[in-house]
Amino acid sequence: MIFIPFEINTGAVNMQKDADLLDNAIKNQLSEPIFRLYGWSPACVSLGRNQKSGFLNEKFLKDNNIDVVRRLTGGRALLHDNEITYSYVCPVSSLEHGENVTGSYKEISQIFIDKFKKLGIELEFGGKPARGHFDYCMLVSTGADLCYNGKKLIGSAQFRKEGYILQHGSILYDYNKELLERIFNEPVNASSITCIKEINPEITKNDIIDLFVTKC
């Protein structure tokens, strides 16, 4: 596996890097998966590929120095702030269940289940149906997501192109409930989401990054 160490960029740069990794993998017909970790500065809202943006308060975002980008992947919006984000690029053929979307999510996400056990965090797949419409991704748990004690911790999304998969996702380190509610104009139910600081405040971001420095 090709590992790209943690780095912090703007939202636009991060999304371009993920797109470039996918395109370069296709161009060179790479057989080895690529795993990348990154952060965001300034904070940034990413919209799903086909998500409408009318719910956003653009003046509030501008006044609070929060960028907005659109992802290649689908799904709902995320605030990328106090988190660690990952991306994983691989050929469909490299996965046992690559042709099956849910199966491929679970294969790739198994990396996180195995790694987080080393921190004493037992993760399980989501899938609890959501009631009502939500624009904020973390309020909706699907089979593509990873939860701790029934609360969503890692939200992921995929994009497929010419036999390759780009999967990227957000590992929530901490969150500001009031800020999320201002941005997404909807209540954030703390019973639906969790973060690393809530699970174990002694775990640092570097502790999480270090999990992946060794071979994935």
C-alpha positions in Angstrom: 0.0 0.0 0.0 1.2 3.5 -0.9 0.9 5.7 2.2 0.8 9.5 1.9 1.5 11.1 5.2 -0.8 13.6 7.0 -0.8 17.1 5.7 -3.0 20.2 6.1 -4.4 22.0 3.0 -7.3 24.2 2.0 -10.5 22.4 1.0 -9.9 23.1 -2.7 -6.4 21.7 -2.6 -7.5 18.6 -0.6 -10.3 17.8 -3.1 -7.9 18.4 -6.1 -5.3 16.1 -4.6 -7.9 13.3 -4.2 -9.0 13.8 -7.8 -5.4 13.7 -9.0 -4.6 10.6 -7.0 -7.6 8.8 -8.7 -6.7 10.1 -12.2 -3.1 9.1 -11.8 -4.0 5.7 -10.6 -6.2 5.2 -13.7 -3.6 6.6 -16.1 -0.8 4.4 -14.7 -3.1 1.4 -14.0 -1.9 1.1 -10.5 -2.6 -2.2 -8.8 -1.4 -1.0 -5.3 -3.9 0.9 -3.2 -3.1 4.5 -2.1 -4.0 5.7 1.4 -3.8 9.4 2.4 -4.4 11.3 5.6 -5.1 15.0 5.7 -6.5 18.0 7.6 -8.2 21.3 6.6 -7.3 25.0 7.0 -9.4 27.0 7.1 -12.4 25.0 8.2 -14.5 23.9 5.2 -17.9 22.6 4.3 -17.8 19.9 1.6 -21.0 19.3 -0.4 -21.8 15.9 -1.9 -21.5 15.6 -5.7 -25.2 16.2 -6.4 -26.2 18.0 -3.2 -28.0 21.3 -3.4 -26.4 24.1 -1.4 -29.5 26.3 -0.7 -29.4 25.4 3.0 -26.1 27.1 3.5 -25.8 30.6 5.2 -23.1 31.9 2.9 -22.7 35.2 4.9 -22.2 33.3 8.1 -19.6 31.0 6.5 -17.8 34.0 5.0 -17.9 35.9 8.3 -16.4 32.9 10.1 -13.7 32.1 7.5 -15.3 28.8 6.5 -14.7 27.7 2.9 -17.1 25.6 0.7 -16.1 23.0 -1.8 -17.9 20.2 -3.7 -16.6 16.6 -3.5 -16.4 14.1 -6.3 -18.2 11.7 -4.0 -21.9 11.7 -3.2 -23.8 12.0 0.1 -24.6 14.9 2.4 -22.5 17.9 3.5 -19.8 17.8 6.1 -18.0 20.5 8.2 -14.3 19.6 8.0 -12.7 21.3 11.0 -11.5 19.4 14.1 -11.1 16.0 12.3 -8.7 13.7 10.4 -9.8 12.9 6.9 -8.7 9.9 4.8 -8.8 8.9 1.2 -8.3 5.5 -0.3 -7.8 4.8 -4.0 -7.7 1.3 -5.5 -8.8 -0.7 -8.5 -12.2 -2.4 -8.1 -10.4 -5.7 -8.9 -8.2 -5.4 -5.9 -11.1 -6.0 -3.5 -12.9 -9.3 -3.0 -16.2 -7.5 -3.1 -15.2 -4.6 -5.3 -18.1 -4.7 -7.7 -20.5 -4.5 -4.7 -20.7 -1.0 -3.3 -21.7 -2.0 0.2 -19.2 -4.8 0.2 -16.4 -2.6 -0.9 -17.1 0.0 1.7 -16.9 -2.7 4.4 -13.6 -4.1 3.0 -12.0 -0.7 3.0 -13.5 0.3 6.4 -12.1 -2.8 8.0 -8.8 -1.0 8.0 -10.2 1.4 10.6 -11.9 -1.3 12.6 -8.6 -3.1 13.0 -6.5 0.0 13.7 -8.8 1.6 16.2 -8.8 -1.6 18.3 -5.3 -0.7 19.1 -6.7 2.4 20.9 -9.3 0.4 22.7 -12.1 1.7 20.4 -14.4 -1.1 19.0 -16.1 0.2 15.9 -19.1 -1.4 14.1 -20.9 -0.6 10.9 -23.8 1.7 10.9 -27.2 1.3 9.1 -29.7 2.7 11.6 -32.4 4.4 9.4 -32.7 8.1 9.7 -36.1 9.8 10.3 -36.6 13.0 8.3 -34.3 14.9 6.0 -30.8 16.0 7.1 -28.2 18.0 5.2 -25.4 17.2 7.7 -23.9 13.9 6.8 -23.0 12.8 10.4 -26.6 12.7 11.4 -27.3 9.8 9.0 -25.8 6.4 9.6 -25.6 3.9 6.7 -23.8 0.6 6.0 -20.9 2.7 4.7 -20.2 4.4 8.1 -18.5 3.3 11.3 -20.0 3.8 14.7 -19.0 3.5 18.3 -21.7 2.3 20.7 -24.3 3.1 18.1 -23.1 6.7 17.4 -21.5 7.7 14.1 -17.7 8.4 14.3 -16.5 7.9 10.7 -18.6 8.9 7.7 -17.4 7.8 4.2 -18.4 8.2 0.6 -17.3 6.8 -2.7 -16.8 7.7 -6.4 -16.0 5.2 -9.1 -14.3 5.9 -12.4 -12.9 3.6 -15.1 -12.6 0.6 -12.8 -11.2 2.5 -9.8 -12.6 3.5 -6.5 -12.0 6.7 -4.6 -13.3 6.4 -1.0 -12.8 9.2 1.4 -14.1 10.0 4.8 -14.1 12.0 8.0 -12.9 10.8 11.4 -14.5 13.2 13.9 -12.0 14.2 16.5 -14.1 16.9 18.1 -17.1 19.0 17.1 -18.9 22.3 18.0 -22.6 21.5 18.3 -23.7 25.2 18.1 -21.5 25.9 15.1 -22.9 22.8 13.2 -26.5 23.9 14.0 -25.8 27.4 12.7 -24.2 26.1 9.5 -26.7 23.4 8.7 -29.8 25.1 10.2 -30.9 21.9 11.9 -30.7 20.4 15.4 -27.6 18.2 16.0 -28.6 15.3 18.2 -25.7 14.3 20.4 -27.2 10.8 20.6 -26.5 10.3 16.9 -22.8 11.2 16.7 -19.6 10.9 18.7 -16.0 12.0 18.5 -12.6 10.8 19.7 -12.5 13.4 22.5 -15.8 12.1 23.8 -14.7 8.5 23.6 -11.3 9.1 25.2 -10.0 12.6 25.8 -6.5 11.3 26.3 -6.2 10.2 22.7 -4.5 12.9 20.5 -4.7 13.5 16.8 -1.2 12.3 16.5 -2.1 9.0 18.2 -4.6 8.4 15.4 -2.2 9.5 12.7 0.5 7.2 14.1 -1.9 4.2 13.8 -1.4 4.4 10.0 2.2 5.3 9.8 3.0 1.6 10.0 1.9 -0.6 7.1 -1.9 -0.5 6.7 
